[in-house]
Amino acid sequence: MTRTKGEQARFKRVYASFTHVVAGSDVMGDIFKRSFLLSESELLKIGVPSTDYFFQKEEVTKMHERYRAKYGKQTILYAPTYRDNELQAATLLLDVELMRERLKDKYVLLLKLHPAITHQLDIPEDDFVRVVNSTESMKEVLAGSDILVTDYSSTPIDFSLLNRPVYFYTPDLEQYDSERGLVTGYTDLIPGAPYQTTDALSKAILEETASPSQMASFQAKWNKYSTGQSSQNLVSFIQKNL
């Protein structure tokens, strides 16, 4: 993707406004260096503070049990990335009716969408489809869900700390990469195959094709420094450098 010179100048002004960026792993840090024009010394490889929640095992277990009691079945969380054009023409790329036909006996589908999209789309809720309120904390929604379906977001990094399945639904992969831009080697970085159709996605979920070993490797790679103490690490850094 090519940005205009004006956009590039604006981004550079933003990048120049901060002195450090927190990273949860070496690979994350390398991406930040390329994306934000950072030097190695500007990276704080201390873990991402928001991930500390997922190390609170009792709290995570309670949230998971709360979701199971609320919905009565296993939950599939569909949390797609926001697209720039969706303010003008919001669409749901997932074929909900096909998902219902294939998965309703075992699962409930939770839709966690950008508020602007939710207001534009008429999504009737029933025993299979539930729209997650925009006020609900994403970390709690992740903790409550059994399966995550997403595309180009960073949510799998957090979700991998729960050791639960992730599936990647990317019907607009080429278009998104052309218009928005993806990290180099996206399909090699994600822990699983990117599915282009709802048919293929639903079959993969039914057949439980997500690989625990791939997920474990992904988690170790992306959360190397996120070990439950990231908030304290950040506080300590600030205190030492005031």
C-alpha positions as CSV (number, residue, x, y, z in Angstrom):
1,M,0.0,0.0,0.0
2,T,1.3,3.5,-0.9
3,R,0.5,6.5,1.3
4,T,0.5,10.0,0.0
5,K,3.3,12.3,1.0
6,G,0.9,14.3,3.2
7,E,-0.2,11.2,5.0
8,Q,3.4,10.1,5.5
9,A,4.3,13.5,6.9
10,R,1.3,13.3,9.3
11,F,2.3,9.8,10.5
12,K,5.9,10.9,11.1
13,R,4.7,13.8,13.3
14,V,2.7,11.3,15.4
15,Y,5.7,8.9,15.6
16,A,7.9,11.8,16.7
17,S,5.6,12.6,19.6
18,F,6.5,9.6,21.7
19,T,9.8,8.3,23.0
20,H,9.1,4.7,23.8
21,V,6.9,1.9,22.7
22,V,6.0,-1.2,24.8
23,A,6.5,-4.5,23.0
24,G,5.5,-8.0,24.1
25,S,8.1,-9.9,22.0
26,D,11.1,-9.5,19.7
27,V,9.0,-10.1,16.6
28,M,6.5,-7.4,17.8
29,G,9.3,-5.0,18.4
30,D,10.7,-5.6,14.9
31,I,7.3,-4.7,13.4
32,F,7.1,-1.6,15.5
33,K,10.5,-0.5,14.5
34,R,9.6,-0.8,10.8
35,S,6.1,0.7,11.2
36,F,7.0,3.6,13.5
37,L,10.5,4.3,12.4
38,L,11.9,3.4,15.8
39,S,15.4,2.5,17.0
40,E,16.0,-0.5,19.3
41,S,16.6,1.8,22.2
42,E,13.1,3.2,21.9
43,L,11.5,-0.2,22.5
44,L,10.4,-1.3,26.0
45,K,10.5,-5.1,25.8
46,I,8.6,-5.5,29.1
47,G,5.4,-7.1,27.9
48,V,2.0,-5.6,27.1
49,P,0.2,-4.4,30.3
50,S,-3.2,-5.3,29.1
51,T,-2.2,-9.0,28.9
52,D,-1.8,-9.2,32.6
53,Y,-5.5,-9.9,32.9
54,F,-5.1,-13.2,31.2
55,F,-2.8,-14.4,33.9
56,Q,-5.5,-13.9,36.5
57,K,-6.6,-17.5,36.3
58,E,-9.4,-17.4,38.8
59,E,-10.9,-14.3,37.2
60,V,-10.6,-15.8,33.7
61,T,-12.2,-19.0,34.8
62,K,-15.1,-17.1,36.4
63,M,-15.7,-15.2,33.2
64,H,-15.6,-18.3,31.1
65,E,-18.1,-20.1,33.3
66,R,-20.3,-17.0,33.2
67,Y,-20.5,-17.1,29.4
68,R,-21.2,-20.8,29.4
69,A,-24.0,-20.3,31.9
70,K,-25.4,-17.3,30.0
71,Y,-25.4,-18.9,26.5
72,G,-25.8,-22.6,27.4
73,K,-23.4,-23.7,24.7
74,Q,-19.8,-23.2,23.5
75,T,-19.3,-19.7,22.1
76,I,-17.7,-18.6,18.8
77,L,-16.6,-15.0,19.0
78,Y,-16.5,-13.2,15.6
79,A,-14.4,-10.1,16.0
80,P,-13.4,-8.7,12.6
81,T,-11.1,-5.8,11.9
82,Y,-12.7,-2.4,11.2
83,R,-12.5,-1.4,7.6
84,D,-12.1,2.3,6.5
85,N,-15.1,2.2,4.1
86,E,-17.6,0.8,6.6
87,L,-18.8,4.1,7.8
88,Q,-20.3,4.6,4.4
89,A,-21.3,1.0,3.6
90,A,-21.1,-1.5,6.4
91,T,-21.3,-5.1,5.5
92,L,-20.9,-8.4,7.4
93,L,-18.6,-10.6,5.4
94,L,-19.6,-13.7,7.4
95,D,-22.6,-15.8,6.1
96,V,-24.5,-16.0,9.4
97,E,-27.2,-18.2,7.9
98,L,-24.7,-20.8,6.8
99,M,-23.0,-20.7,10.2
100,R,-26.4,-21.2,11.8
101,E,-27.2,-24.2,9.6
102,R,-23.9,-25.8,10.3
103,L,-23.1,-24.9,13.9
104,K,-26.3,-24.1,15.8
105,D,-26.6,-27.5,17.6
106,K,-23.3,-27.0,19.4
107,Y,-22.4,-23.3,19.4
108,V,-23.6,-19.8,19.9
109,L,-22.2,-17.1,17.6
110,L,-21.2,-13.8,19.3
111,L,-20.6,-10.8,17.1
112,K,-18.2,-8.2,18.4
113,L,-18.3,-5.4,15.8
114,H,-17.3,-1.7,15.6
115,P,-20.1,0.4,17.1
116,A,-20.6,2.2,13.8
117,I,-21.2,-1.0,12.0
118,T,-23.5,-2.4,14.6
119,H,-25.8,0.6,14.3
120,Q,-25.9,0.3,10.5
121,L,-26.6,-3.4,10.2
122,D,-29.9,-5.0,11.1
123,I,-28.8,-8.2,12.8
124,P,-31.7,-10.1,14.4
125,E,-30.6,-11.9,17.5
126,D,-31.9,-15.4,18.5
127,D,-30.6,-18.5,20.2
128,F,-27.7,-18.7,17.8
129,V,-26.7,-15.1,17.0
130,R,-25.9,-12.6,19.8
131,V,-24.5,-9.1,19.3
132,V,-22.0,-8.2,22.0
133,N,-22.6,-4.8,23.5
134,S,-19.9,-2.3,22.5
135,T,-19.5,-1.4,26.2
136,E,-18.3,-4.9,27.1
137,S,-14.6,-5.1,27.7
138,M,-12.7,-6.9,24.9
139,K,-10.5,-8.8,27.4
140,E,-13.5,-10.1,29.2
141,V,-15.2,-11.1,26.0
142,L,-12.1,-13.0,25.0
143,A,-11.9,-14.7,28.4
144,G,-15.5,-15.7,28.1
145,S,-15.4,-17.1,24.6
146,D,-14.4,-20.7,23.6
147,I,-13.3,-20.0,20.0
148,L,-12.1,-16.8,18.3
149,V,-12.7,-16.0,14.6
150,T,-11.0,-12.9,13.3
151,D,-9.0,-11.7,10.4
152,Y,-6.2,-9.1,10.6
153,S,-6.5,-7.9,14.2
154,S,-4.1,-8.4,17.1
155,T,-6.7,-10.2,19.3
156,P,-5.1,-13.6,18.6
157,I,-2.0,-12.5,20.5
158,D,-4.1,-12.0,23.7
159,F,-6.4,-15.0,23.0
160,S,-3.4,-17.3,22.6
161,L,-2.7,-16.9,26.3
162,L,-5.9,-18.8,26.9
163,N,-4.9,-21.8,24.9
164,R,-8.1,-21.9,22.9
165,P,-8.7,-22.3,19.2
166,V,-8.4,-19.4,16.7
167,Y,-9.7,-19.4,13.1
168,F,-8.8,-16.8,10.5
169,Y,-11.6,-15.7,8.1
170,T,-10.1,-13.5,5.4
171,P,-12.4,-13.3,2.3
172,D,-11.0,-9.9,1.4
173,L,-7.4,-10.7,2.0
174,E,-6.0,-9.2,-1.3
175,Q,-8.3,-6.2,-1.2
176,Y,-7.5,-5.4,2.5
177,D,-3.7,-5.7,1.9
178,S,-4.0,-3.4,-1.2
179,E,-6.1,-0.8,0.5
180,R,-5.0,-0.9,4.1
181,G,-1.8,-2.9,4.2
182,L,-0.8,-6.1,6.1
183,V,2.4,-7.0,7.9
184,T,4.8,-8.7,5.6
185,G,4.3,-12.5,5.6
186,Y,0.9,-12.3,7.3
187,T,-0.2,-15.8,6.2
188,D,3.1,-17.3,7.5
189,L,2.7,-15.5,10.9
190,I,-0.8,-16.6,11.8
191,P,-1.3,-19.9,13.6
192,G,-3.5,-21.6,11.0
193,A,-4.9,-21.4,7.5
194,P,-6.7,-18.2,6.4
195,Y,-10.2,-19.3,5.2
196,Q,-11.8,-17.4,2.3
197,T,-15.4,-18.7,2.6
198,T,-17.9,-19.3,5.4
199,D,-18.3,-22.8,4.1
200,A,-14.6,-23.6,4.6
201,L,-14.5,-21.8,7.9
202,S,-17.6,-23.6,9.4
203,K,-16.2,-27.0,8.3
204,A,-12.9,-26.2,10.0
205,I,-14.6,-25.3,13.2
206,L,-16.8,-28.5,13.1
207,E,-13.7,-30.6,12.4
208,E,-11.7,-28.8,15.1
209,T,-8.8,-28.3,12.8
210,A,-7.1,-25.6,14.9
211,S,-3.7,-26.9,16.0
212,P,-2.8,-26.6,19.7
213,S,0.9,-26.9,18.9
214,Q,0.7,-24.1,16.4
215,M,-1.1,-22.0,18.9
216,A,1.5,-22.7,21.6
217,S,4.3,-21.7,19.2
218,F,2.4,-18.5,18.3
219,Q,1.8,-17.7,21.9
220,A,5.5,-18.2,22.9
221,K,6.7,-16.1,19.9
222,W,4.4,-13.1,20.4
223,N,4.1,-13.0,24.2
224,K,7.7,-13.6,25.1
225,Y,7.8,-10.7,27.6
226,S,4.1,-10.7,28.5
227,T,4.2,-13.0,31.5
228,G,1.7,-11.4,33.9
229,Q,4.0,-8.7,35.3
230,S,3.9,-6.2,32.4
231,S,2.1,-3.5,34.3
232,Q,4.5,-3.6,37.2
233,N,7.4,-3.6,34.7
234,L,6.1,-0.4,33.1
235,V,5.5,1.3,36.5
236,S,9.1,0.4,37.5
237,F,10.5,1.8,34.3
238,I,8.6,5.1,34.8
239,Q,9.7,5.4,38.4
240,K,13.3,4.8,37.5
241,N,13.2,7.3,34.7
242,L,11.3,10.2,36.1
